Amino acid sequence: MINTVEDAIGQIRHIQLDSEHSPEQILHMILAGGVSQSLFNVATGGHQPALQFLCRETRKISHYPVSGGIIKDDEKGRPYFSRGVKDFPANEHQNEFLGMLAASGIFFGTPVTTEQGREFTLADLADVAMKTHSDSVEEPGWSLMLFSLHPGVTSEWTNERGEIWNVERILRAACKLPFGAGSCFGTHVIEGIAFAVSRYCLERACKPNQLEGVWLEAHDYVAHAANLMGKNQKDDGSIPRCWFKEKKYPRTLKEWRESLLDIVSRRFRRARAIVYPTGHCLDALSPLSMFLVPAHPWIHAACYITADTIQSQWLRIGNELCAVTHAVHALKLLGT
């Protein structure tokens, strides 16, 4: 399987990333390619680091779809990532950009330039995210990834409303969400929880069987999700959109919807139907790969079908950047 996985990961080099891709697509390429990921800047006619382009260059491009670039200044002069526009998305979900950059291992001392020309770092954007964080966040996964790294998984902070926050508080609320809730079949919530638990185990030098309280609850939440993925795994090794189904047949409206979408997708766009949900499910578990893989042998079959599909069906799946990049990121952590 190793050769298949390595070949699939290598396919990412065939994507010709340039400045006309949306910020969301560029961010996903950084997730798969890491800090060394480059792109071709059409405006300057040269290659540059993709991260540098996102952090400093979009404001310089005339007629850029996100007017003034993707890093804005709020009413207090503080930097933040813009949501983008309908057909050219950027930070569509709160802390999505910063959370994914944290998961990508990006240095938060990286300099950024706002629309108004002010100089900051990614850490400054993270500080603003801490100040503005509240219970109204619609999906906590990206916030968990961000705050587990900055300020840290055991740190506390006070937002601008005077509320005291920490990762444990966000984690406790996230673990109450039903499986499948949120975008991409709820996988980003699971990834955020898994990322936080992984960081906690790393900083405290402990194993899952030594966890207590909300940290044990969080680990068990991810483990239960992994069990459901394995239970609902297809015969070919892939994971369906409705991975969170508890019973043999769908019972809720959401379960029926995802099951029907999966049937239609597998009939007309089979490569995407395999790589999109399977890659996202694997990526959701990837932060805890060292603990989960030995306990869940189904992961090997899921990695193989994902890698084999990317490799053999590249012409059909290569333009699905979000699906492919999450899959490649997962394969790097789970399949090699």
Summary of the structure (lengths in Angstrom):
residues: 336
radius of gyration: 19.6
end to end distance: 8.6
largest distance: 56.2
contacts: 1140
relative contact order: 0.12
helix: 56%
strand: 9%
